[in-house]
Amino acid sequence: MEDTLKLLIGALKAVKPSGVDKVEVQRVQVNATLTKIYKEMLVDYMNYRLIENRLIELEAKYSARGKNRRPSPNVTAA
């Protein structure tokens, strides 16, 4: 993420001087748009990783609990 932000800052600095042609401005706009998308997707990815880690923890917890349980007696209706 830090590298992407540094790249964006460099692109913005490149546009600052006057005399930048239209193609260069468009390239910087694309770069900014892609950076925004990347940032949004990174946040989603990090959230998914947290959820996935929590799920793994819960599965291990309940799996261990199930192994420590005594089998329930078979109750038959008369």
C-alpha positions, 0 to 999 in steps of 0.5 A, a space after each residue: 500500500 505504501 508503494 502505491 501511495 508513493 507512486 501516486 504522489 510521484 504521478 501527482 508531482 509530475 503533473 504539477 509543472 505546466 506544459 504537461 500534455 493531455 496523454 500524461 494527464 490521462 495517465 495520471 488520472 488512470 493511475 489515481 483511479 487504479 490506486 483508489 480501487 486498489 485501496 478499496 479492495 485491500 480493505 475488503 481483503 483485510 476484512 475477509 482475512 480477519 473473518 477467515 482467521 476467526 472462523 478457523 479459530 472457532 472451528 478449532 475451538 468447537 472441534 476440540 470441544 467435540 472431542 472432549 465430550 462424552 457420548 450421549 447415552 442412546 435413549 429409546 422410546 418405549 
